[in-house]
Amino acid sequence: MTQADDRLIVALDVPNLLDGMELANRIGDAVSFYKIGLGMLTGGGLALANELKQEHGKRIFLDLKLFDIGATIEAAVRGIAQYDLDFLTVQGDPQVVRAAKEGAAGKPLKILAVTVLTSLDRTDLDANLIRPGTVAEIALERAARAFEAGADGVIASPHEAAAIRALPNAGGRLIVTPGVRPAGAALGDQKRVATPAQAIGDGADHIVVGRPIWKADDPRAAAQAVTAELPPR
């Protein structure tokens, strides 16, 4: 049996554990890596993460984008690290990244820092009182600072992937790109998007795809179509 291409991470953006497990069963061995986000946390997200990891051998990306004081971040990450998951997101502020790395110490959990959400543009940044500069410039600087703070990788738009990969301290770090849409797919609420091939070609290690897969009539076939778009390793 051919191993699924783990460069594709499928976002299980469904309401609860039962829906998530049903979707994973429909996709079967076509996908080996899943993202479980904040929206499903109260619907059994941690239980689903544990079941997919321990019972089905899947890799798990827990996307919580944690942000709090250092002691709270460290404690939260230490608790999450006990689940033996693969990736966890925190906000890319250096003090948050450092605390998260302390919490994950001794565990294989990779801490990924959020640069700028792919649903945001410059107008949104103005409303949030973020300093002047293009979205790309701010994402690049936040990535560099997160790497300096010890992040194992970053979450960034495909539009910033190449510039982040070229940073002096990006060697050996992961770049995970949401905002990826197969050719011809609707954009939804994303504003900075690319195709799977473009994202990987620009330096991403993993792409995250949600709606184009889980809303498809045949999610397994949709996932296979996305991996077919990826360039050879």
N, C-alpha and C positions, 0 to 999 in steps of 0.2 A: 504494500500500500504506500502510495506517495505521500510524504509529509506535507501538510498544508504550508503555504508560504507565510511565515510569521511576520513578514513586513506589513501585512494587512491586519489591522486591529478593527474588529467590528464593535461599534457602540451599541450596547443593549439598552437603548433609550425607550424602554417599555415600562409600564407602571409597577410591576411587582415580580417577585420571584417566580411565580407560576408561568407568567407570560415570558419571562426571560429564559426559563428552562425549556419551554415549548419551542421558542425560536432557536435556541442552541441545538435542540434535537433535530429540528427541520434542516438546519445547516449542516449538521453532522461533521464529518471529517474534512469538509472543505475549508474550515477555519480553525486555527489553533490558538488564537489570541483574542480576548474580549475585553472591552472597556465597560465598567460599571460606574455610573456617575451619581451625583448628589440626588438627582431626581428619584432614584430608586432606593435610596438609603433607608427610608422608612417603610418601603415595601419589601424588605427582606434582602436588600442588596448585599450585605456582608455574608449572609447565609448562602446566597447564590454564588458569590465569589468563592467561598470555601468549597461548595459542592462541585463547581466547575473545575476548580484546581485539584482537589483531592480525589474526587470520584471519576473525573473525566480527563484528567491530565492536561487541561487547558492552561495557558498563561493568562494572567489577570492584571489588568491596569485599573486601579481604583482612582477615579478622577474626582477628588473632593475639593481641590483648590484651597487647601487650608490656609487660614490667616488668623493669627491671634498673637498674644504675647509669647515670648520664648518658652517659658516653662510649660504653658498649655500645649503649644505645638510639640514640644519634646515628649510630653506625656501621651498625647494623642497618637503620635507616630510610633512610639514604643508599643502601644497597645495594638495598632494595626499591623506592625511588623510581626507579631506573633502568628498571624494568619498565613505566613509564608507566601505572600503574594509577590508580584513582580515589579510593578510600577505604582507610584503614588504621586499625585500632583499637590504642590503647595504654591502659594503666590511667590513670585520671583524676588521679593524684597530680601536683601542679603541676610538680615537678622532672622527671617523666617526660615530661609534655606539652612543656615547654620544650625538652628535649633532642630530642624527636621533630621539633619544628618546625625546629630547627637542621638535622637530617638531611634534611628535606624541602625545604630552602631552594632556591628557583629551579626547583622542579618543581611540577606541578599537583596532586600527591598531597594529598588532604585528610586531616588528622589528626583522628580522632574519639576522644574520651575516654570511657572506660567509667565510669559513675557507680556504680550498684549493679546487679549481675547480676539479671535478671528471674527467675531461679530461686531467689533468696534472699528470706527473710522475716526478721522481727525475731529469731526464735529462732536463725537462722543467724548474724546479726550479733552476737548475744550470744556465741555459740561462738567467733567470730573476734575477740573483744575490741574490737569497734567501740563507740564511745561511745554513751550513751543518746540516744534520739530515735527518731522513727518512720522507717521506710524512706524515706518521701517527703521528710521533712526532710533526711535525710542525702544523698539523691540530689540534692536542690535545691542544697544547699551545695557538694557536690562539683562540680556543673555550673558554678556561679558561679566557683569557684576555677579550674576548667579553662579557662573562657573568659578569665579574667584572665591565665592563663599562655599564652594564644594559641591554644587549640584552635579548629579550624575548625567543630567541632560536638561533639555528645555522643551516646552511646548511652544510652537511658533507657527505662524501662517506659512504656507508654502512660498509666499512671496519673499519671506525673509530667510528662507533656509540656506540659500547659497552664501549670503553674506555672513550668516552665523557660522556656517561650516568653515569659512575662511578666517575666523577669529584665531589669534595666536594660541588661545587657551582652549580651543574646541576639540583638540585631538583626543580621541577616545571617549568623547561625550556623545550622548544620544540626542538626536533631533526627531521629535515626534510631531507630525503635522495633522491637525484637524483641518476642516475647511477644504477637504478633498472631495471632488465630485467627478464621477465617471463622465466621459464625453456624452453630452446631451442631457445630463441630469439637471433638475431644477436646483437653484441656488439656496432656496429656503431662507433662513435668517443669517446666512453667512455672507460677508461682504468681500473677503479676501480669499479667493479660492484658486484651485488648480486641479488638473487631472492627476490621476495616480502616477503616470509616467513622468509628468513634469515635476512633481514633488520629489520623487525618488531621484530623478536626474539632477535636481538642484541640491541634493545633499541630505535629504531626510532618510532616517533609518527605518521609520515606521510611518504609515499613514493611518488615519482614523476615518472610517466611513460608517455612517449611521443610516439615515433615512433611505438612501438609494438601495440599501440591502434589506432592512427590516420591513420597509413598506412594500417591497416587491411581492408579486404574486408567488414567485418562487425564490425565496431568499438564498437558497443554496446555489442556484444558477447565477443569481446576481453577484454573490461573493466570488464565484469562479470567474465571472466576466471581469471583475475588478482585478483579480490576480493575473488574469491573462493580459491585462494592460501594462503590468509592471515589467520594466526592463530586466534582462538577465542579471543575475548577481555577479 
